[in-house]
Amino acid sequence: MAQVLEFKLPDLGEGLTEAEIVRWLIEVGDVVAVDQPVVEVETAKAMVEVPCPYGGVVTARFGEEGTELPVGAPLLTVAVGEPAAGGETEGSGNVLVGYGTGAPPARRRRVRPAPAKPAARNTATRANGSPAPTVGSVGPAPTVGNRASRAGAVRAAVAERSADGPVPVISPLVRRLAREHGVDLRQLSGSGPDGLILRADVEDALRAGTALGRTAAAPAHAPVAETSAADMAGAATRAGLAQAPARAASGTRVPLKGVRGAVADKLSRSRREIPDATCWVDADATELMRARAAMNASGGPKISLLALIARICMAALARHPELNSTVDMEAREVIRLDHVHLGFAAQTERGLVVPVVRDAHARDAESLTAEFARLTEAARAGTLTPGELTGGTFTLNNYGVFGVDGSTPIINHPEAAMLGVGRIVDKPWVHAGELAVRQVVQLSLTFDHRVCDGGTAGGFLRYVADCVEQPAVLLRTV
């Protein structure tokens, strides 16, 4: 007798708590094999094809394309054949981070159609600004199987919710979104399973302006005699700010989600937490370009300019390890890292991503060239894994490919520094006491002022510039 198994969105690693369905690769009624990719999802890190650990007939799919699902939510159900000896159905075991298939749930589940869309929530508000209870509303249809670990926590939070108690929110991203925009989660009615508050609920509250915490607001009818000119000016300013979304509503709204949303969150956090500073210098790159041409003329794999600059960075970080570090403010410590995992900025159709070259300090120019090429190709194809997009300790940003000379980049949190490289162009330059046309590049270093002072940052950048101008300087440290 066939057994119906539920396949849930697995843990995709690196602390990711949700993913958006980009494209279904199967239809209801299709026969799938063990480990066959069934859906393509986009996380805040990368595009991922999710394989199904069971083989059988797809009986239901959960979520349309464009739907965002939390980790642990049902993806699909599969009717499999007779259970193996002992009553267990074999899974592949070859799965993503955080879930296994060696022992799937033993009890049988019934098959049901795909869940209907939940009814629209009542957006009426009480006099105090909080949402009124929804009367006669229909919640989401129950899913197949028992989501005990997740649903139980939500039900407990709903049951215990009070003015000062917990709220039914699992995703830290949802909590952060609410916190950054001043949304009181206790005034929201969750549209997710068992009343779970989802990102869409917070975004709806922001658009409607009904869930903003107003505990500190001034009384609506304060006596005129007690209202100062400053208070009136402040009220006018607040009123203007409150009306801004309405005036902007006629424009095109582009959701900050996926890679773009992750970039926005990370850059905003960097600006909030890191006291950064930038120094820059022009360098004569003529000799470096000649050295690269000579290396590539000798046969063998071609060496990229980015790989040579990366080798220079590795030598500079060996002399100035303060810039290969991170800051732990809770412990009030600067952690100097033993390995250099080099991130490099790559522009793709999906936005800016920063792939990471592991153990860059242990690679030669040829190995760096090959790894840069592999990661760049994967970035453009959208196949980078979360592990290839995280864990960097220092970032190299070649914005010269955009035809610009300089920049003041934002540090890739939680790193401590980023080296920027502008375009290399012919410019008049004093060389050997005479005016000459040389190939000049601008180098900039943005650094976390908590890990070092300007002297250290300047020393790092000056060493990089010296190696660019005279590549033979590297021989002293190789």
VOVO-959460 format. One line per field, with one value per residue (C-alpha): residue number from 0; residue in one letter; x, y, z. Coordinates in pm, 1 decimal, always signed. Layout:
k: (NUM; ...);
r: (A; ...);
c1: (X; ...);
c2: (Y; ...);
c3: (Z; ...);
This chain:
k: (0; 1; 2; 3; 4; 5; 6; 7; 8; 9; 10; 11; 12; 13; 14; 15; 16; 17; 18; 19; 20; 21; 22; 23; 24; 25; 26; 27; 28; 29; 30; 31; 32; 33; 34; 35; 36; 37; 38; 39; 40; 41; 42; 43; 44; 45; 46; 47; 48; 49; 50; 51; 52; 53; 54; 55; 56; 57; 58; 59; 60; 61; 62; 63; 64; 65; 66; 67; 68; 69; 70; 71; 72; 73; 74; 75; 76; 77; 78; 79; 80; 81; 82; 83; 84; 85; 86; 87; 88; 89; 90; 91; 92; 93; 94; 95; 96; 97; 98; 99; 100; 101; 102; 103; 104; 105; 106; 107; 108; 109; 110; 111; 112; 113; 114; 115; 116; 117; 118; 119; 120; 121; 122; 123; 124; 125; 126; 127; 128; 129; 130; 131; 132; 133; 134; 135; 136; 137; 138; 139; 140; 141; 142; 143; 144; 145; 146; 147; 148; 149; 150; 151; 152; 153; 154; 155; 156; 157; 158; 159; 160; 161; 162; 163; 164; 165; 166; 167; 168; 169; 170; 171; 172; 173; 174; 175; 176; 177; 178; 179; 180; 181; 182; 183; 184; 185; 186; 187; 188; 189; 190; 191; 192; 193; 194; 195; 196; 197; 198; 199; 200; 201; 202; 203; 204; 205; 206; 207; 208; 209; 210; 211; 212; 213; 214; 215; 216; 217; 218; 219; 220; 221; 222; 223; 224; 225; 226; 227; 228; 229; 230; 231; 232; 233; 234; 235; 236; 237; 238; 239; 240; 241; 242; 243; 244; 245; 246; 247; 248; 249; 250; 251; 252; 253; 254; 255; 256; 257; 258; 259; 260; 261; 262; 263; 264; 265; 266; 267; 268; 269; 270; 271; 272; 273; 274; 275; 276; 277; 278; 279; 280; 281; 282; 283; 284; 285; 286; 287; 288; 289; 290; 291; 292; 293; 294; 295; 296; 297; 298; 299; 300; 301; 302; 303; 304; 305; 306; 307; 308; 309; 310; 311; 312; 313; 314; 315; 316; 317; 318; 319; 320; 321; 322; 323; 324; 325; 326; 327; 328; 329; 330; 331; 332; 333; 334; 335; 336; 337; 338; 339; 340; 341; 342; 343; 344; 345; 346; 347; 348; 349; 350; 351; 352; 353; 354; 355; 356; 357; 358; 359; 360; 361; 362; 363; 364; 365; 366; 367; 368; 369; 370; 371; 372; 373; 374; 375; 376; 377; 378; 379; 380; 381; 382; 383; 384; 385; 386; 387; 388; 389; 390; 391; 392; 393; 394; 395; 396; 397; 398; 399; 400; 401; 402; 403; 404; 405; 406; 407; 408; 409; 410; 411; 412; 413; 414; 415; 416; 417; 418; 419; 420; 421; 422; 423; 424; 425; 426; 427; 428; 429; 430; 431; 432; 433; 434; 435; 436; 437; 438; 439; 440; 441; 442; 443; 444; 445; 446; 447; 448; 449; 450; 451; 452; 453; 454; 455; 456; 457; 458; 459; 460; 461; 462; 463; 464; 465; 466; 467; 468; 469; 470; 471; 472; 473; 474; 475; 476; 477);
r: (M; A; Q; V; L; E; F; K; L; P; D; L; G; E; G; L; T; E; A; E; I; V; R; W; L; I; E; V; G; D; V; V; A; V; D; Q; P; V; V; E; V; E; T; A; K; A; M; V; E; V; P; C; P; Y; G; G; V; V; T; A; R; F; G; E; E; G; T; E; L; P; V; G; A; P; L; L; T; V; A; V; G; E; P; A; A; G; G; E; T; E; G; S; G; N; V; L; V; G; Y; G; T; G; A; P; P; A; R; R; R; R; V; R; P; A; P; A; K; P; A; A; R; N; T; A; T; R; A; N; G; S; P; A; P; T; V; G; S; V; G; P; A; P; T; V; G; N; R; A; S; R; A; G; A; V; R; A; A; V; A; E; R; S; A; D; G; P; V; P; V; I; S; P; L; V; R; R; L; A; R; E; H; G; V; D; L; R; Q; L; S; G; S; G; P; D; G; L; I; L; R; A; D; V; E; D; A; L; R; A; G; T; A; L; G; R; T; A; A; A; P; A; H; A; P; V; A; E; T; S; A; A; D; M; A; G; A; A; T; R; A; G; L; A; Q; A; P; A; R; A; A; S; G; T; R; V; P; L; K; G; V; R; G; A; V; A; D; K; L; S; R; S; R; R; E; I; P; D; A; T; C; W; V; D; A; D; A; T; E; L; M; R; A; R; A; A; M; N; A; S; G; G; P; K; I; S; L; L; A; L; I; A; R; I; C; M; A; A; L; A; R; H; P; E; L; N; S; T; V; D; M; E; A; R; E; V; I; R; L; D; H; V; H; L; G; F; A; A; Q; T; E; R; G; L; V; V; P; V; V; R; D; A; H; A; R; D; A; E; S; L; T; A; E; F; A; R; L; T; E; A; A; R; A; G; T; L; T; P; G; E; L; T; G; G; T; F; T; L; N; N; Y; G; V; F; G; V; D; G; S; T; P; I; I; N; H; P; E; A; A; M; L; G; V; G; R; I; V; D; K; P; W; V; H; A; G; E; L; A; V; R; Q; V; V; Q; L; S; L; T; F; D; H; R; V; C; D; G; G; T; A; G; G; F; L; R; Y; V; A; D; C; V; E; Q; P; A; V; L; L; R; T; V);
c1: (+0.0; +137.6; +252.7; +223.2; +526.2; +552.4; +868.8; +936.2; +1159.0; +1494.6; +1744.0; +1949.1; +2238.6; +2413.8; +2123.0; +1875.6; +1516.8; +1310.0; +1320.9; +1112.1; +979.0; +1120.0; +1021.5; +859.5; +1042.5; +763.4; +383.5; +127.3; +106.4; +468.2; +686.9; +1004.1; +1320.0; +1520.1; +1735.1; +1564.6; +1548.1; +1183.7; +1188.4; +1419.8; +1420.1; +1594.9; +1735.5; +1905.2; +2231.5; +2178.7; +1954.0; +1924.1; +1771.2; +1612.7; +1623.8; +1346.8; +1472.7; +1181.7; +1089.6; +726.1; +427.4; +381.3; +35.8; +42.6; +252.7; +242.1; +306.2; +288.7; +589.5; +679.5; +560.0; +799.6; +810.0; +978.6; +1217.5; +1014.2; +702.8; +561.6; +685.9; +511.9; +379.0; +490.0; +312.3; +582.4; +567.6; +556.9; +767.6; +1096.0; +1145.1; +1078.2; +815.5; +1057.6; +1088.0; +1441.6; +1555.8; +1866.6; +2047.2; +2203.6; +2027.0; +2083.5; +2195.3; +1969.5; +1748.2; +1795.6; +1588.0; +1710.8; +1401.8; +1100.6; +779.3; +631.7; +262.9; +65.8; -75.5; -382.8; -367.7; -541.9; -559.7; -330.2; -444.9; -676.4; -558.7; -646.4; -927.9; -835.3; -769.1; -995.6; -795.4; -1033.7; -866.5; -970.0; -972.6; -624.2; -484.1; -449.8; -611.8; -963.2; -1025.5; -1116.0; -1474.5; -1564.8; -1232.3; -1106.9; -750.4; -507.3; -609.7; -437.1; -130.8; -63.1; +114.7; +211.5; +419.6; +452.5; +788.8; +701.9; +327.2; +356.3; +592.4; +360.9; +50.0; +230.7; +336.6; -18.5; -164.4; +81.4; +80.6; +18.8; +118.0; +470.3; +478.7; +613.5; +469.3; +421.3; +724.8; +985.4; +1189.4; +1460.7; +1433.2; +1071.1; +1164.2; +1443.4; +1217.5; +961.7; +1225.1; +1389.6; +1055.2; +902.9; +625.1; +465.4; +434.0; +182.7; -70.6; -48.6; -265.1; -47.8; -161.1; +63.5; -19.4; -151.3; -132.3; +237.6; +341.4; +511.0; +713.5; +408.0; +214.1; +479.5; +496.5; +115.4; +132.1; +393.8; +181.6; -136.9; +28.6; -196.0; +52.4; +307.0; +366.2; +216.4; +273.3; +497.4; +277.0; +144.4; -229.9; -433.0; -614.3; -348.4; -450.5; -344.1; -192.7; +48.1; +170.7; +496.6; +618.4; +877.1; +605.4; +399.6; +700.1; +772.1; +409.5; +417.6; +735.5; +585.2; +269.9; +476.1; +667.6; +345.5; +210.8; +527.3; +428.7; +95.5; +266.2; +515.9; +244.4; +213.6; +568.0; +695.0; +767.2; +1044.3; +1046.1; +1370.6; +1397.4; +1630.0; +1983.9; +1888.3; +1720.2; +2019.8; +2255.5; +2036.3; +2026.5; +2400.0; +2504.0; +2262.8; +2402.5; +2757.0; +2678.2; +2508.1; +2771.8; +3109.2; +3286.6; +3461.5; +3719.2; +3876.5; +4221.8; +4342.9; +4651.6; +4740.9; +4996.5; +5196.0; +5088.4; +5306.8; +5556.7; +5282.7; +5118.1; +5454.1; +5516.2; +5174.9; +5234.5; +5569.8; +5411.9; +5136.8; +5383.4; +5576.2; +5299.7; +5067.9; +4745.5; +4689.2; +4722.8; +4453.3; +4526.9; +4285.6; +4489.4; +4811.7; +4648.0; +4508.6; +4861.7; +4974.5; +4686.8; +4791.1; +5144.7; +5012.0; +4779.7; +5071.6; +5244.5; +4927.7; +4710.1; +4487.7; +4294.2; +4210.4; +3992.9; +3645.6; +3506.9; +3310.3; +3148.6; +2974.0; +3311.0; +3480.2; +3748.8; +3910.5; +3953.0; +4251.3; +4181.2; +4433.9; +4318.2; +4237.8; +3914.0; +3910.1; +3578.5; +3556.0; +3267.0; +3093.4; +2811.8; +2542.4; +2196.0; +2055.3; +2260.8; +2591.0; +2727.5; +3054.3; +3190.3; +3464.4; +3797.1; +3886.0; +4240.4; +4351.3; +4674.1; +4783.2; +4719.5; +4954.4; +4855.2; +4757.5; +4532.2; +4373.0; +4304.5; +4130.2; +3919.1; +3816.9; +3704.6; +3509.5; +3326.9; +3251.7; +3095.7; +2886.8; +2779.3; +2655.1; +2474.5; +2314.6; +2450.8; +2671.6; +2606.0; +2546.4; +2887.1; +3055.3; +2895.9; +2977.9; +3272.6; +3490.9; +3751.6; +3869.9; +3717.3; +3875.1; +3656.1; +3760.8; +3525.2; +3759.1; +3564.0; +3283.3; +3512.6; +3550.4; +3865.5; +3770.9; +3511.6; +3449.2; +3303.8; +3099.5; +3271.4; +3128.4; +3007.5; +3148.7; +3486.1; +3723.6; +3846.6; +3801.9; +4052.8; +3912.8; +4085.6; +3994.4; +4052.1; +4408.8; +4447.8; +4727.5; +4810.2; +5098.4; +5330.3; +5671.4; +5891.8; +6269.3; +6265.8; +6090.8; +5733.3; +5605.5; +5282.4; +5230.4; +4951.3; +4803.9; +4551.7; +4379.3; +4371.7; +4139.1; +4114.7; +3803.2; +3871.5; +3704.5; +3857.4; +3798.6; +4060.9; +4337.2; +4430.5; +4516.2; +4885.7; +4822.4; +4573.1; +4810.4; +5096.8; +4889.8; +4783.1; +5131.6; +5274.9; +5011.2; +5095.0; +5470.3; +5412.3; +5197.6; +5469.3; +5757.5; +5640.1; +5986.3; +5899.5; +5685.2; +5996.6; +6089.0; +5774.1; +5707.7);
c2: (+0.0; +343.3; +576.0; +954.5; +1143.8; +1514.5; +1693.3; +2021.2; +2311.4; +2207.5; +2416.8; +2580.2; +2661.3; +2979.8; +3079.5; +3121.8; +3103.2; +3146.7; +3116.5; +3230.4; +2980.9; +3087.7; +2796.6; +2459.0; +2185.5; +1929.2; +1914.7; +1730.6; +1378.8; +1366.6; +1074.5; +1186.6; +995.2; +1009.6; +1326.3; +1474.2; +1857.4; +1955.6; +2330.7; +2626.5; +2870.3; +3198.6; +3272.5; +3584.3; +3421.9; +3242.0; +3046.2; +2683.2; +2377.6; +2167.3; +1786.5; +1561.3; +1277.9; +1050.4; +872.1; +837.7; +1031.9; +1398.9; +1433.4; +1800.5; +2115.6; +2395.9; +2753.1; +2930.3; +3076.8; +3400.9; +3273.9; +3306.2; +3006.4; +2962.8; +2674.1; +2371.8; +2463.1; +2186.0; +2191.3; +1887.4; +1540.8; +1223.8; +889.4; +624.7; +248.0; -21.2; +59.2; -127.8; -398.5; -263.8; -18.4; +253.9; +414.3; +459.1; +812.5; +916.5; +1068.5; +1306.1; +1617.7; +1981.3; +2115.7; +2044.0; +1759.1; +1387.9; +1117.0; +803.0; +783.6; +963.6; +991.6; +646.2; +727.0; +749.4; +1075.9; +1146.7; +1319.4; +1650.8; +1912.0; +2213.6; +2456.2; +2737.4; +3093.9; +3236.1; +3486.6; +3851.4; +3981.5; +4240.5; +4562.0; +4755.2; +4918.7; +5000.9; +5354.8; +5310.0; +5219.0; +4844.1; +4600.7; +4488.9; +4116.3; +3944.1; +3821.7; +3511.9; +3497.9; +3169.1; +3071.2; +2882.9; +2530.3; +2266.1; +2112.6; +1741.7; +1587.3; +1711.7; +2028.2; +1977.8; +2139.5; +2457.5; +2484.5; +2391.5; +2679.7; +2918.6; +2801.7; +2837.5; +3189.0; +3280.8; +3135.5; +3319.4; +3649.6; +3944.8; +4306.8; +4206.0; +3844.9; +3670.1; +3711.9; +3435.6; +3513.0; +3253.7; +3431.0; +3666.6; +3852.9; +3938.4; +4060.9; +4274.9; +4425.8; +4517.4; +4656.6; +4872.6; +5027.1; +5066.1; +4809.0; +4669.7; +4296.0; +4254.5; +4453.0; +4227.9; +3930.5; +3669.9; +3526.9; +3222.0; +2878.8; +2893.5; +3271.9; +3290.5; +3645.8; +3653.1; +3918.4; +3998.4; +4090.5; +4342.8; +4484.4; +4518.0; +4704.4; +4940.2; +5014.3; +5061.6; +5252.6; +5079.2; +4881.4; +5143.4; +5154.2; +5473.6; +5428.4; +5734.4; +5953.8; +6281.8; +6308.5; +6381.6; +6677.7; +6853.2; +7204.9; +7474.6; +7683.2; +7402.6; +7352.7; +7533.7; +7652.2; +7376.4; +7118.0; +7254.9; +7243.6; +6887.9; +6789.2; +6944.2; +6755.2; +6430.6; +6491.5; +6554.1; +6232.1; +6041.6; +6166.5; +6081.8; +5721.2; +5836.2; +6082.3; +5816.9; +5559.4; +5665.8; +5549.4; +5200.4; +4993.4; +4735.8; +4478.5; +4453.7; +4076.1; +3798.2; +3909.7; +4278.7; +4259.6; +4081.1; +4344.5; +4624.1; +4467.3; +4404.1; +4746.8; +4918.9; +4718.1; +4803.5; +5175.0; +5151.6; +4947.3; +5017.0; +5354.1; +5339.7; +5568.1; +5574.9; +5663.0; +5646.2; +5688.3; +5698.7; +5441.8; +5387.7; +5041.3; +5037.0; +4784.8; +4558.6; +4549.9; +4467.5; +4190.0; +4038.8; +4055.2; +3879.0; +3604.4; +3542.4; +3539.4; +3250.4; +2996.3; +2815.5; +2944.7; +3318.6; +3517.4; +3776.2; +4124.5; +4065.5; +3762.1; +3966.3; +4237.0; +3964.9; +3827.4; +4178.5; +4200.4; +3872.1; +4002.1; +4330.5; +4151.4; +3940.9; +4268.1; +4434.1; +4154.7; +4408.6; +4450.4; +4078.7; +4080.2; +4128.8; +4306.7; +4141.8; +4437.1; +4219.3; +4086.8; +4417.9; +4231.8; +4254.3; +3903.3; +3873.9; +3587.2; +3318.1; +3255.7; +3495.1; +3414.5; +3672.7; +3809.3; +3989.0; +4193.8; +4051.3; +4225.9; +3993.2; +4025.5; +3945.6; +4219.2; +4252.5; +3937.6; +3873.5; +3521.0; +3408.1; +3245.7; +3016.4; +3024.0; +3285.6; +3336.3; +2982.8; +3019.0; +3133.9; +3365.4; +3076.4; +2916.7; +3252.2; +3317.2; +2980.9; +3026.2; +3381.0; +3251.4; +2959.2; +3169.0; +3448.0; +3201.8; +3049.2; +3396.7; +3489.0; +3157.1; +3202.0; +2871.0; +2990.2; +2801.4; +2981.3; +2857.0; +3026.3; +3359.4; +3376.0; +3363.5; +3628.5; +3807.7; +4076.1; +4202.0; +4314.6; +4540.6; +4601.9; +4885.8; +4988.4; +4750.9; +5009.9; +5275.9; +5477.8; +5592.9; +5596.1; +5499.9; +5488.4; +5136.7; +5019.0; +4748.9; +4399.2; +4342.9; +4188.0; +4233.2; +4514.1; +4642.1; +4652.0; +4744.1; +4919.1; +4927.0; +5183.5; +5172.3; +5173.4; +5459.8; +5648.6; +5968.8; +6215.8; +6106.8; +6206.6; +5900.7; +5895.2; +6272.5; +6331.5; +6379.2; +6066.6; +5892.6; +5606.1; +5362.4; +5496.4; +5340.8; +5478.9; +5249.8; +5309.7; +5139.6; +5159.8; +5029.5; +4986.5; +5251.7; +5029.5; +4776.9; +5019.6; +5383.8; +5573.0; +5490.7; +5117.6; +5168.2; +5405.6; +5160.0; +4881.8; +5095.2; +5233.8; +4881.3; +4775.7; +5080.6; +5008.2; +4652.0; +4779.8; +5023.7; +4781.4; +4416.9; +4303.9; +4427.0; +4115.0; +3895.7; +4005.3; +3850.6; +3550.9);
c3: (+0.0; -92.3; +181.6; +152.4; +281.6; +338.2; +223.8; +404.3; +306.2; +454.6; +646.1; +370.6; +602.3; +723.0; +947.5; +659.7; +785.2; +468.0; +91.3; -204.8; -457.3; -794.2; -1017.4; -970.4; -1161.0; -1124.9; -1148.8; -936.7; -1076.8; -1191.9; -1093.7; -916.8; -838.8; -517.7; -509.7; -816.5; -798.4; -754.7; -692.9; -739.4; -449.0; -384.1; -42.5; +80.8; -31.2; -359.5; -593.1; -480.4; -645.4; -372.0; -425.4; -298.4; -77.9; -171.5; -493.1; -597.8; -734.1; -642.6; -486.2; -378.3; -397.6; -141.1; -247.8; -580.6; -758.0; -583.6; -243.7; +49.8; +283.8; +622.2; +679.4; +791.3; +591.6; +364.5; +4.7; -140.6; -64.9; -239.2; -257.3; -229.7; -264.9; +1.3; +309.8; +347.4; +608.0; +954.1; +829.6; +723.7; +383.5; +258.2; +186.7; +0.7; +296.2; +41.6; +159.0; +246.8; +581.2; +873.3; +760.5; +705.9; +543.1; +705.7; +927.8; +780.7; +980.3; +1020.6; +1041.7; +721.8; +606.1; +403.8; +66.3; +24.8; -251.7; -245.7; +27.3; -71.2; -34.9; +310.0; +327.2; +336.4; +684.9; +840.2; +846.4; +1072.1; +1368.7; +1719.6; +1848.2; +1994.9; +1652.0; +1701.7; +1457.7; +1547.1; +1585.2; +1262.4; +1282.9; +1089.7; +908.2; +772.7; +860.7; +635.1; +548.2; +762.4; +607.1; +567.8; +862.3; +1202.3; +1226.2; +1600.5; +1666.0; +1477.6; +1528.3; +1895.4; +1961.5; +1779.4; +1963.9; +2294.8; +2207.3; +2102.9; +2421.1; +2642.7; +2454.4; +2682.8; +2698.3; +2798.6; +2680.5; +2371.4; +2023.9; +1764.0; +1550.7; +1454.5; +1186.8; +1317.1; +986.1; +1062.4; +1410.6; +1268.7; +1001.4; +1266.9; +1501.0; +1234.6; +1131.0; +1474.3; +1423.5; +1742.3; +1672.4; +1956.8; +1756.0; +1449.7; +1360.9; +1191.2; +860.0; +883.9; +1022.6; +1380.2; +1380.7; +1292.6; +1203.1; +862.6; +681.6; +467.7; +783.9; +886.0; +533.7; +527.2; +857.6; +720.3; +414.9; +615.7; +898.7; +1152.1; +1358.5; +1458.7; +1834.0; +1977.5; +2348.4; +2361.0; +2141.6; +2275.0; +2351.3; +2040.8; +2200.4; +2407.7; +2524.6; +2283.8; +2560.7; +2649.8; +2292.2; +2221.5; +1882.4; +1884.1; +1951.0; +1663.8; +1430.5; +1537.6; +1481.6; +1136.3; +1055.5; +1175.9; +978.2; +665.8; +722.4; +775.9; +446.5; +251.4; +175.5; +34.0; -199.6; -307.7; -372.7; -736.1; -810.8; -882.6; -572.6; -601.6; -317.5; -123.3; -110.6; -214.2; -292.1; -308.8; +29.7; +183.0; +42.5; +178.4; +525.6; +536.0; +411.8; +650.4; +938.9; +833.6; +833.7; +1173.9; +1353.7; +1191.7; +1232.0; +897.0; +740.0; +394.8; +266.4; -92.7; -307.3; -678.4; -789.4; -1108.2; -1225.5; -1537.4; -1398.3; -1264.1; -1607.3; -1768.1; -1516.4; -1589.2; -1965.2; -1920.7; -1704.9; -1960.6; -2251.7; -2100.5; -2167.6; -1930.6; -1774.5; -1798.6; -1478.2; -1408.9; -1280.9; -992.4; -886.1; -878.0; -666.8; -440.4; -390.1; -298.1; -47.1; +113.3; +163.3; +304.1; +546.7; +670.0; +763.3; +899.8; +1048.6; +1225.9; +901.6; +880.8; +1189.4; +1329.0; +1634.4; +1916.0; +2093.6; +2353.3; +2470.0; +2376.6; +2183.5; +1841.7; +1698.6; +1464.4; +1228.4; +1139.9; +783.1; +500.5; +321.0; +44.3; -77.8; -409.7; -544.0; -851.2; -1034.3; -1170.5; -1319.3; -975.5; -810.4; -629.8; -468.2; -286.7; -345.8; -109.0; -198.3; +91.4; +229.5; -20.9; +174.4; +79.7; -295.8; -569.8; -854.6; -1082.3; -820.1; -738.6; -1107.8; -1146.5; -833.2; -927.2; -1267.8; -1120.3; -861.6; -1108.9; -1352.3; -1072.3; -957.7; -1304.8; -1337.7; -995.8; -866.4; -581.2; -259.6; +70.3; +186.0; -110.9; -21.3; +348.8; +584.1; +419.1; +630.6; +383.8; +57.6; -269.0; -483.6; -844.3; -937.6; -1218.6; -1444.5; -1435.0; -1576.2; -1254.4; -1080.1; -713.1; -455.2; -81.3; -47.2; +249.2; +454.2; +414.3; +771.9; +994.3; +822.8; +912.3; +575.7; +199.2; -71.0; -377.2; -714.9; -979.8; -1353.9; -1487.6; -1736.2; -1909.2; -1722.2; -1708.5; -1425.4; -1304.1; -1351.8; -1292.6; -1260.8; -1592.6; -1703.3; -1878.7; -1971.0; -1726.5; -1642.0; -1317.5; -1079.6; -771.5; -467.9; -172.3; +164.8; +380.8; +730.6; +1068.1; +1292.8; +1595.8; +1486.2; +1398.7; +1353.8; +1039.4; +1071.3; +1032.8; +751.8; +575.2; +614.9; +461.1; +166.5; +109.4; +99.4; -156.0; -369.2; -344.7; -467.6; -755.5; -856.7; -798.9; -805.3; -700.3; -348.1; -317.1; -339.0; +12.7; +158.0; -69.5);
